[in-house]
Amino acid sequence: MAPKYKAPRGTQDVLPEVSWRWQRVEAAFRDICRRYGYREIRTPILEDTELFVRGVGDGTELVSKQMYTFPDRSGRSLTLRAEGTAPVVRSVLEHNLAAQGQLQKLYYIAPIFRYERPQAGRYRQHTQLGVEAIGAPGPDIDAEIIALFQDFLDAIGLEGAVAHLSSIGCPECRPTFQQALRKFFEPVIAEMCDFCQARYETNPLRILDCKAPRDVELREGAPSALDHLCDDCRQHFDGVKAALDALSVAYEVDPTIVRGLDYYTRTAFEVVHPSLGAKDVIMGGGRYDGLAEMLGGPPTTGIGFGSGLERLLLVLEQAGGTGSQPVRKPLDVYVAAASLEARQPAFLLAGELRRTSVSAEVDYTKRSLKAQMKEAARLGARLVALLGEDELKAEAVTVRDMESGEQLSIPRTEAVQYLAARSAANAEVQE
């Protein structure tokens, strides 16, 4: 019989058989962030819709097409977390974390919700690994977070990724670049897709991000943002490259990079991997020095990145990474009940063992003793603690060594201590 309900389109269940891959990548990310001095932050899944409209930009595809937005019971418009940076900056401002110019180095592992066409490694609910450094204006921090991601890739064994680096300027020099783009695209804009035509006046930089094959051809030879940087932006970009060179982090200068959200300024970067083909980006980020002001806060610099965990896992799987599945540790003790009256005592013994750090399992389905012994073997139990009518009368526990088959009777008052000692000894032998 087919199940009545299934996971919604664009979502997935992460089953125990594969969740170890997620845990391994998440653990590596947490460890790298710890080494770099980044602390974890967790923001709500729900945010006021206006946070994304103001911070990300109402003309972006994210806001106009991809957000999960709905009114709550009081009529307030709420949105499921559509990206990671704006909520973190909102939290920093709300709690005054950057007071007295204190640098905030933060990371998160969080679900992100976007209504878009599901494709390989991309889901409507996906998990994002991200870092945000708020309150540092210099180029060194830009290089640091790119180096952090490269160290993270090394830690999970992913080779072949390449960092692409650019600068999209600042509010001082970007208008000149935008004007140059409009002049370049004016003769051909009518031939381009609706997306590009809509961005021609409002944000022509976004035309450079269009993936339509015909539009890619038409923008060949378009002006480069790097040719229109003001002196301050040029100096900052040179500083980022110098810091990356000093850290021995390989990168390619790529003037075609255009981050899709309005808050980006100056440094923009992506990390790509060839195994994903045209959808090759596994990390993207940049500087957002004006975002805090957009959200009503004081001028506060910031830079960060986001990386989709599912896309990383897809690349790792294709590359044979993340290592082999960890061997499941054998169960220390299976507590078997040989009679109906012994079921509750068996349940209580299992609880006592667990409180001494012994892994213990007990039958919850009223199976026969023979079936319970088969289950103990299936779970790889080292020991079976047997309780039946005879054991209850004698106030004892029969302990069977599943490897040797030997059995002995232990007083119930000594059973927990004995089983804990045997389990610890077995663990030492295993190691």
N, C-alpha and C positions, 0 to 999 in steps of 0.2 A: 504493500500500500504506500503510495507516494505521500510524503509529508505535506501537510496543509500549508505550512508557512516556511518560507525561505528567507535568507538574508536579503535585504533590499539591494537592488541593482547598484553596483559600484561600491559595495562593501564586502567584507570577507570575515569568516571565522578563522582565528588563529588557533589551530588545534594543538593539543599537547605534543603530538608527534613532530611538529615544526617550531613550536614556540621557543625551543632552545636556541634556534638561530637568532631570533629577536633578542633574547636575553643576552647572548654573547656580544652582539653588536652594541646594544644599549650599555652593557657593562664597560665595553672598551671606550665608548663615548664619554661616559661618566668619569672614567679614570683619566682620560686625556684632559677633560675640562678641569678636573681637580689639580692636575699637574700645572696647568696654566693659571690657576687661581680663580676659576669661574665657579660661582655658586648656583645651585639650582633654584629656579623660581617656578611656581605653578600658578597660573592664572585661570579664571573661570572659563568653562566651555562657552558660556553665554556672555555676550557683551552688548552694550547699547549699539544699535545699528549706526548711529551717528559717528561712533568712534571710527568705523571703517570708511564711512562716506567722507569724513573730513580728513582722516589720516592717509587713506589709500588713494582717494580721489574718485569722485562720482563719474568721471569719464572713463575710468578703467574698466576693462572687461570683467575683472573680479567683482566689482561693485554692481555693474549693470546686468551681468548675466549669471554669475556663479554663486552668489551668497544664498545661504539658507536663512531667510528672514521671515519673521512671523510676529504678530502681536500677542502679548501675554494677556492674562485675564483682566488686567487693569488697562489694557489698550496701549501699553508701551511697546515700541518696536524693538525686538531683540534679534540678534544674529548669532548663529553658531560660529565659533572661532574660525574665521576665514583665512587668517594668516597669523604669524606669531609675533611680529615686531610691535605693531600698534598696541596690543594688550600689555606687553611688557613695559613699553614707554608710559602707557596710562598708569600702570601700577607704580612705577618709579615716581611719577609726578604725584599721584594720590597719596603715597606714603612718604613723600619728601626724602627719598633715599639718596638723592644726589645733592643734598644740602652741603654748603660750604665747599662746593667743587669736588666732592668725594666721588672718585671713579667707581662705577658699578659694572662689575664683570659677571654676567649672568648667563645661565644656560637653561634649556628646557627640552623635554621630550613630551610632545603633546599631540593629541588628535586634531587634525585640521579638516574642515568640511567645505567642499566646493562642488557645486553642481556643474559637472563637465562630463564629456564623453569618456567613459572608462576605457583604458587602454593598458598596454603592458606596463606593470609597475606603477600605475596611477589609478587611484580610486577616489570615489566621492568622499569617503572618510579615509584619510591616510594619516600616518604618523610622521611628524616632523621633528628632526633633531636640529636645534638652533642655538646660537650664542648671540648675545648682544653686549657690546661694550659701550657704556653711556657715560660721557663726561670727559673724553680724551680727544682733543682736536688734532693731534699730530699724526703723521703718516705711519709711525712705528706700530700703532695699534692695528692699523689696516693690515700690515704685513703679518702681525702676530696671529690674527684669526685665520688668515689663509694658511699659515704654517701649522696652526692647530689642526685644521682639517686634514692637511697632508699627513701629519703625525697620526691622526685617527685612521686614515686609510692604510697607513703602514701597519698599524696595530691590528687591523682586521684582515690584513694580507691581501688587500686589493691593489694590484699593479696596473699600470697603463693609463691612469687618469692624468689629465693635463689641465692646469690652471690657466684660464684666459683672463686677461686684465685690461681694463680701460678706465677712462674718466669721462663722465658726461657733463662736467663743468658745474657751475653754480648759478644762482639767479643773476649774477652780474654778467657772465659771459654766455650763458645758454641762449638768451634771445638772439644773439648774433648767429649762432649755430642754427637755431630754428628758422631764421629768415633765409639762411643759405639753403636749408633743406626745402623750404617752400619754393624757392626759385628753381631749384633743381627738378622738383617733381611737378611743377606747374604744367609743363608740356605733355606729361603722361598720366596725370592723376585720374583723368576720365577713364583710362584703360585699366585702372587698378581696382581691387576688390572694394566692397562696401566698407569694410573695416578701415582700409587705408584712406578712403575718401572722407570718412567721418573724422579721422584724426588729422587730416591735412591742416585744418585751421587751429584746432584745439591743442594738439600735441603731435607734431610731425615726427618727433623722435620715435614714436611707436610704430611708424611705417617701417622702420628698419628692423622691427621685430616680427614682421609678418612672415609666415612660412609658405604662403601660396606660391607655387613655382613661377607663375608669370610675374608676380610682383618682385620676387627675388631677382629675376632677370632685369626688370625695369629699374631697379635701384642700383644696378651695377655702376660703379664710379661715383656714387653719392658722396657728398662732403663728409669728412671725418670730424667727429667731435674733438679729437686731439689737435686738430689744426685751428680750433677756435677757442682754446683755453686762455683765460686771463693769466696774468703772471702768478697770482697766488695759487690757482689751480694747477698750473704747470709745475710750480715748485713742489706742491703737495704730491703730485703724481710721480715726479722724479724721486721724491723721498720714499714713496712706497716701493718703487723699483729698487732703489739702493738698499732698503732694509731687507727685501726679499733676497737680493743678491748676497747680502751679508749672512743671511740665514741658510743660504744654499738651497732655496726653494725654487724649483724650476717653474717658469711661466712663459706664456706667449702674450704679447701685446695684441689685442684684438679690438679695433675701433668699432666693430659692428655690434658690440654688446650694448643692449638697451634693456635695463630692468623694467618690468612691467608695471610697477607701482609708482605713483606720482611723488612719493616722499624721497626718492633717491637723489643724491647729489654727489658730485665728485667721483670718488672711487666706485667702480662697478666691476664685479668679477663673477666668473662661473668656473666650475670644474666639470669637465666633460669626460665621458668614457666611450670609446668607439663601439663597444658591444651593443649599445642601444640604438645605433643607426642615427636617423634624423632627430630622434628624441634623446639626444645624448647627454643632456645636462643632469648631473647628479647633485649639484649644489649651486646655489646662486645667492648673491648678497651684494652689499654695498653700503656706502655711507648715507646717512639720513639726518644731516645737521639741522634741518628745519622742521622735523616732525614734532618735536616737543612744543614748539610755538604753534603749529597747526592745531594741536590738541589743547591749547590754552595755557601752556606752561611757559617758563622762562626760556631764553635761548640756551639750548643744551645740545651738544654734539653727540653723535652716536653712529655706530657701525655694527653690522651683524650679518649673519647668513642663515639660511635654512636648507636642510637636506632631507629629502623624502626617504624614510627608512625602507619602504617597500621597493623603491627603485634601487637602493643600495643592495638589498637582498637579492634582487633579480640579477644585478651585475655580478654579485658574488657567486651566485649559483651557476651562472654561465662560465665564470672563471674558475669554478671549483674551489671557492674560498669558504671561510668560516670554520674550516676544519671538520673533523668527523664528529658525529653525534656523541655527546658524553655518555659514558657507560653508566647506566642507571645503577645506583648503589643498591646492593641486596637489602632486602628487608631484614631487620635484626630479629624480630620475634613475631610469629603468628600465634595468636591466642585462640585456641580451638575449644569449643564447648561441646562436650559429648552427650549432654542431656539438656532438656528444656530448663531445668532448674539451674544449670550452670551458665546460662546465657548472661544474666546480669553480672555474676561474679567475674566472668570473662571480660565483659565490657569494662568493669571497674579496674581490672588488672591492666588492661591495655592503656587506660587513661593514666594510671600511676607510672607505667613504663615511659609513656610519652613525656611526662613531666620530668623525667631524668635524662632526657635527650636520646632515649632509645626509640627507634622507629618501630612501631607496632601496628598490627592490623588485626581485625576481628570480624567474624561473619555477621552480616546484618540481614541475611535473607533466609535464615532457618534451614540452612543446608545440612545434610547428613555429615557425620564425622569424616566419612570417606571423601566426600566432596570438599570438605574444608581442608583436608590434607593435600588434595590435588591443587587447591587454590594456593596453599602455602608453598608448594613446589613451584607453581607458575610464577609466583611473586619473588622467588629466589630466597625465601626465608632461611636464615641460618639455623634458627631454633624454633621449635614449636612448644608452647606452654599449654599443656592439656589439662582441662578441668572437666570432671565428670562426677557421677554419684560417689564413687570411691574417694576421689580427691576431696570433695566437699565434706564427706564424713570424717576424713583424716585431717582436714584443714591443711592440705598439702597441694602441691602443683607438680605434675609430671612433666619433666623437661626432656624433649627428644632432640638430639643432634641430627639434623637432616642429612648431613654428609656421611657420618659414620653409622647412623641408626641407633646409637646408644641412647638409653633412657635412664633417668634417675629421678627419685622423688625428693622434692625440696619442701620444707615447711613453708606454708603460705606467708608467714611473717618474714621469711628470709628470701622470698622469691624475687622481689624487685631488685634487691641488692645483688643477688646472684646473677640474674639475667643481665643486669647492667654491666657487671664485671665481665661476663662472658662476651657480651656484645662489644665492649671496648677492646678486649683481647683479639676478637675476630677482626676488628677494624685495623688493628696494628699489623696483623698478619697480611691483610689485604694490601696495605700501603707498602 
